Amino acid sequence: MLKQKIEKDVKWGLKKEQHVLPLLQSKIKDVRKTEDKYDCFDFRSDELKIDLELKSRNIYKGQYETIFFGLNKLEEGRTRRANGTSLRTIYLFRFKKKKNPSKHVVYFWEDDGIFGKTTMNGNLANGEKRKELVDLPCSLLKPLKLLSVE
C-alpha cells in the first residue's frame, strides 16, 4: 500500500514539475529538468550552477505557519555547494491559489546555509514513518517573481 502511495505521489509531483518548468525558464534560460525522477533536485542550471527542488503542496500558502521538506534535500544542497558542484540551492513551493484553488502560485526560499530548524514528522496518515524534516517558516518564502539570478 505504501509503495503504491509513493508511486502516486511521484507521478503527481512530476506533473507539477511540468507546470513549473516554463515559469523557471522565463527566469533561468538554461534550466532543465533533471534526468532521473529520483534525483535529489528536480531542476538544474549548469551555466549558473543552481540546483532547484520543487515541493508541491495541496494547501494554501500560510495555511500553516511552517512547511516541511526532507532534511536530506537541505543536506545534499549544502554538500553540493561545499564541494563546488553548485553555487546556489533554491527550494520552490507550489501552493493552491486562495481565490482560485484550481490555479497555483509558486514561492521560493534560497538556502543561506544558516537556517536549520528541524522536526520529527511525516505523513503518518499515509503510512510513512517519522523522519527528520526541515521546519521552514512560511514567512521566509518569497514569490517566484522576486527571484533574481544575476
Order of alpha helices (4+ residues) and beta strands (2+ residues): alpha-beta-beta-beta-beta-alpha-beta-beta-beta-beta-beta
